[in-house]
Amino acid sequence: MGDPRAHRPRTALGALAAALAVAVSALAGCASGDRDEDGSGRPAAVRLPPKGAGFDYQIGGAYPPPKGVRVVSRDRSDSPAPGLYNICYVNAFQAQPAERSSWPADLLLRDKHGRLVIDEDWDEPLLDIRTPAKRERVAKRVNGWIDGCADKGFDAVEPDNYDSYTRSDGLLTPADATAFMALLSRHAHARHLAIAQKNTAELAGRRERAGLDFAVTEECGQYDECGVYAKAFDDRVVDIEYTGHGLDAARARWGGRLSIVRRDRDVSTPGSAAYVRAVR
């Protein structure tokens, strides 16, 4: 089971930079996310999630979707929910603790002293995507997981930790992240899966270059970033809030346009004392 990702707060400057990047891309003629065979590179068989639909975030464990849900995100270890639009969660840019030893040592990012660069919030080493050769090798394994999502019948994939470069002590760059994501996007599209940008508002202006189709965001209402994603992805955004304030903020401005749900930070299943789910 994949670990749920808590949103890491963005600075106001970062959000402003992301908005400017999206605006520049729009002026340069980047199109929105409804395209199929008009030059987007997305095959016609790729289905995009419906806009403004009922949504549930179940990456902490699958359970029967509540009434009104049309879109659900689940971990790659689970199966899709019958009859719904299903998004498959994959931890693509970091090695989960249980899988660390199965990665080749040279594909785990190390600093100049040879020490692993760790995402301390989740005790996960960052994957080394600094060179084309290493990106290809990492992508080969992650694309195998994407194949598993496709084989199970998911409609889309959600590669997490796109923003790992911000935790790399300068060893990784936005260009590295974008180039690696493009490899995943090409493979996902070849398997007739849509692919989501997870968080990382500062790279929303690169969505065409990265081959991304829609966005999965955490706390865009809480941090006033929903507009950045809505503009970049033509309102094709599913958002998870973790506080009542965030849910209210997201719904007040975007409730009629985006898919929004509040969950507990552990993304618990019903029956757990920590379980929270709300849509208003």
N, C-alpha and C positions, 0 to 999 in steps of 0.2 A: 504494500500500500504506500502511495506517495505521501510525503509529509505535506500538510497544507502550508501555504506561504502566507505569513502575515505581511501586510503592506508596510514598506519602509517609507516614512514620511519624506516628501520632496520639499526642497526649499522653494520659496516664492520665486527666486531667480531661475531655478530649474524649470518651474512651470511656465514662466514667461518665455524662456528660451524655447521650450517645446512648442508653445503657441506660435512663436515667430517662425519656427522651422516648418510648421504645417502651413502657415500662410504663404511662405516662400514657395513651397511645393505646389500649392494650389495655383499661384500665379504662374508657375512654370508649366502648368497644364496637366498636373497629375490628376487623374480621374478618380472618382469615388468607387465604392466597393460593389457596384451592381454588375460589373462587366463579366462576360463569359468568354466568347470567342471573338472579341473585338480588339485583340492585341494585349490583353492582360496576362496571357500565358496560363490562365486558369482553364482547364478543360470544361466543356459544357456539362459533364457529369458531376462536377463539384456543386454541391448544394450549400448555400449560405444560410445562416440562422435567420429566422423571422425577426423583424424589428419589433421592439416593444412588447415582446411575448413574456408570459409567465416563466420564471427561471428558478432553478434550484441548484445549489452548489453542493455536491455530494462527494468530494474527493477524500473525505475522511471515512467513507464507508457508504455503500449503496443501500437504499431503502425505497419503498414504494413512493413515487413522487406525489406530493400533495395535489389536490384538485386545482385545476387551472394552470398547471405547469406544462409548458410546451417544449422547453429547452432545459437540458440537464447536463452537468459536467461531472464525470466520474473518473476515478483513477484507472490507469491502463490495466490494472489487475482485476478490475470488475468488468461486468458485461453491460451493454447498453440497455436503456429502459425501452421496452417495446412501444412502438408507435410515436415516440418523441424524437426531437432533434438532439442527438447525443454528441457531446464533446469529450474527447479522451485526454486526460491529464498526463503529461510526461515531464519528468524533471530532466531537462535537456542540457543544461549548461554547468551542472554540478553533480558530484558523485554522492549519492545517499550513503549514510554510514554503513548500512548492511552490504552495499555493493562496492565499497572502496577497494577492497582487496582484489576484486575481479577486474579492475581497470589496469592496463599496462602502466607501469610506474612513470614512464615518460609522457603520458597523457594527463597526468595530474600536475597542475600549475605549481611551480616552485619559485621562490625568490632567489636572489643572487647568492644566498647562503645555502641553498638547497632545501630550504624548509618549505613544506606545503603551505599554500595560500588557502586559508580556511574561511568559509562563511561561518562565523562563530555563533550566529543566531541558531543555526541548524546543524553545526558540526559537520559541514560538508565541504570537502576540497573542491576548488574550482577546477574545471577541465581546461586544458591548455589548447587554445584555439588560435594561437598566434601566427601559425604558418599555414599555407594552403594544404600541405601534406598532412599536418596534424588535424586540421579541420575535416579533411576527408576521412581520416581514420575514426575520429570521434563520431562523425555523421553516420558512418557505416553502422555503428552500434545503435545509435539513437534511431536511425531509420529502420532498424530491425524492430524496435518497439513500435514505431509508427505502422509497420506492416502488421503487427499484432492488433493494433487498433482497427485497421482496415478489415482484417480477417474476421474480427468479432462483429463488425457491422456498424461501427461508429461513423458519424457523418463528418467529424472534424477533429483536429488535434490542437491541444493547448500546450506548447513547449514553455515550461517555466524557467525563470531566472535569466531571461534575456538581459537583465540589468546587472549580471554578475561582474561585468567589466568595472562597475562603480565600486566594487569591493576587492579589486585586484591589485591595489597599491600601484596603479599606473602601468601594470604589466600588460593588461588587455585594453583595447581601444574600442570605441563605437564602431569603427570600420571592421574590426575582427568579429564583433557580435553580429553585425549586419551580414557579413559574408557567410558566416556559419548558418545564420537563420535562412539565408537564401538556399543553401544546400538542403535544409530540411523542407523548405517550401516546395522546391522542385519535386522532391520525392513524395511529399504528401499529395500534391496535385496529380502526380502520376498514378497514385493509388486512389484517386477520386475523393480525396479528403480536402475540405477547407482547412485553413490554418490560421490560428489566432495570434495576435500580438498580446503578450501577457504583461500588463503594467508598462513601465518604461516610457512614460509620456514624452521624454526628451528625444526619443527616436521615432515618434509617430510620423514625422515628416519624411522618414525613409521607408514607409510601408510599401511603396511600389518596388523600390530597389530590393527589399527583403522578400517580396512576394506574398505579403500578408493580406488576409481577406477581411478580418473583423477583429475586434478587441475583447479581451477578458480583463477586467480591471478590478482592483481591490481598492475600495475607499476613494473613488474619484469624487464622490460627493463630499466626503470629509475633508479632502485636500483641494477642492475646487479645480479638479482636472478634467471633469467629464466633457467640457466643451472642446478640449484638445482632441480627445478620442472621437467625439461625435463628428467633428469636422473632418478628421482624417479618414474615418470609416463610414461616413454618410449615415450616422445614427445606428450602425450595426454594431452595437456595444452591449455586452452583458457585464453588470457591475455587482460586486459583492461589498456590502457595507458591514462593519463590525460593531457599530454603535448606533443608538437611536438618533443621535444628532446627525450622523452621516446619512442615515436612511432618509431622514426628513429633508436634509439639504439636497440629496440626489433627487428625491421625488418632487420637491418644490419646483425645480428647474427643468427636470428631464423625465418626470414620471410618465408622460404621454409618449415619449420617444424611445427611451432605452429600456432594456430589461434589467430590473433592479430587485435585489433581495438582500435582506439582512440575515447573516449567519453568525454563530459564535466562532471565536477565533480558532478553536480546535476542530471546527467543521464536524461536530459530533453527530451521532445518529439518534433518532427518537428513542426515548427511554433513558438516555444519559442525563444526569443532573445538569450537565453543562449545555444541553441542546437548546439552541435558540434559532427560530426561523420566523421572519416577519416580512411582509411586503408593504405594510402601511402602519 
